[in-house]
């Protein structure tokens, strides 16, 4: 039995910066504080998978 996991199952565009990796704070362009400038946030499955890899590496 195999399981197929798509990237959309693991991460979603950041709702704060809408995937742009930056946001404007006081009219100044800065890395988005919600996604740390990555443009994406992990889903619950993505967080679980990341925790698993960190635990077993």
Secondary structure, DSSP 4 states (H G I P E B T S, - for coil): ------HHHHEEE-TTTTTSSEEEETTEEEE-TTTTTSSEEE-HHHHHHHHHHHHT-
